[in-house]
C-alpha cells in the first residue's frame, strides 16, 4: 500500500487544526439553518376524531364516504392523520 504525503507550508499545526475546526463549524451552522426535521405523523382512531370534532362515529363514516375525511386502513383498523383532520376544517368569516 502506497501512502501519500501532503505538506502544508507557512502554517503551524495549531493553525491548521483551527482552520479545519472552523470550516466544520461553518458547515454545521449552514446545515442547522437549512435542516427541517420530518414531523412524525399522529394517527387517530374514529373515536378520537369524533371526540375532537364533537361529532358521532356515524358522521365520521359518512364524511369518509363523501371524501371530506381521508381514512387509512391497515388490516381491519381505520386511522386518520391528525394533519388531515385539521386541514379539513375550514375557516368561516375572517
C-alpha positions as CSV (number, residue, x, y, z in Angstrom):
1,X,0.0,0.0,0.0
2,X,1.4,3.3,-1.1
3,X,0.9,6.3,1.2
4,X,0.9,9.9,0.0
5,X,2.3,12.8,1.9
6,X,0.8,16.3,1.9
7,X,2.8,19.2,3.0
8,X,1.4,22.5,4.2
9,X,3.8,25.5,4.1
10,X,3.7,28.6,6.3
11,X,1.1,27.1,8.7
12,X,1.6,25.7,12.1
13,X,-0.1,22.5,13.3
14,X,-2.4,24.6,15.6
15,X,-3.4,27.0,12.8
16,X,-4.2,24.0,10.5
17,X,-6.4,22.4,13.3
18,X,-8.2,25.7,13.9
19,X,-8.9,26.2,10.2
20,X,-10.3,22.6,10.0
21,X,-12.4,23.1,13.1
22,X,-13.7,26.5,11.9
23,X,-14.6,25.0,8.5
24,X,-16.5,22.2,10.1
25,X,-18.4,24.6,12.4
26,X,-19.4,26.8,9.5
27,X,-20.7,23.8,7.5
28,X,-22.6,22.6,10.6
29,X,-24.2,26.0,11.1
30,X,-25.3,26.1,7.5
31,X,-26.8,22.6,7.9
32,X,-28.6,23.6,11.0
33,X,-30.1,26.7,9.4
34,X,-31.4,24.6,6.4
35,X,-32.4,21.4,8.3
36,X,-36.1,20.8,8.6
37,X,-36.8,17.7,10.7
38,X,-39.6,15.5,9.4
39,X,-42.7,15.7,11.6
40,X,-43.9,12.5,12.9
41,X,-47.4,11.6,11.8
42,X,-50.0,11.4,14.5
43,X,-52.7,8.8,13.8
44,X,-56.2,9.0,15.2
45,X,-58.9,6.4,15.6
46,X,-62.5,7.1,14.6
47,X,-63.4,7.6,18.3
48,X,-60.6,10.2,18.7
49,X,-61.7,12.1,15.6
50,X,-65.3,12.0,16.8
51,X,-64.2,13.5,20.1
52,X,-62.0,16.2,18.6
53,X,-64.7,17.3,16.2
54,X,-67.6,16.7,18.6
55,X,-69.5,14.5,16.1
56,X,-70.7,10.9,16.0
57,X,-68.8,7.9,14.5
58,X,-71.7,7.6,12.0
59,X,-70.9,11.1,10.8
60,X,-67.2,10.1,10.5
61,X,-68.2,7.2,8.3
62,X,-70.5,9.5,6.2
63,X,-67.8,12.1,5.8
64,X,-65.3,9.4,4.8
65,X,-67.6,8.2,2.1
66,X,-68.1,11.7,0.8
67,X,-64.4,12.4,0.7
68,X,-64.5,15.1,3.4
69,X,-62.2,13.0,5.6
70,X,-59.4,10.6,4.3
71,X,-59.2,7.4,6.2
72,X,-56.3,4.9,6.1
73,X,-56.6,1.2,6.6
74,X,-54.2,-1.3,7.9
75,X,-55.7,-4.7,8.4
76,X,-59.1,-4.1,9.9
77,X,-58.1,-0.9,11.6
78,X,-59.1,2.6,10.3
79,X,-56.9,5.6,11.1
80,X,-56.9,9.2,10.2
81,X,-53.9,11.6,10.0
82,X,-54.3,14.4,12.6
83,X,-52.9,16.9,10.0
84,X,-55.7,15.8,7.5
85,X,-58.4,16.4,10.1
86,X,-57.0,19.9,10.9
87,X,-56.9,20.7,7.1
88,X,-60.5,19.5,6.7
89,X,-61.6,22.3,9.0
90,X,-62.4,25.4,7.0
91,X,-62.3,28.9,8.5
92,X,-65.5,30.9,8.3
93,X,-65.5,34.7,8.3
94,X,-62.0,36.1,8.6
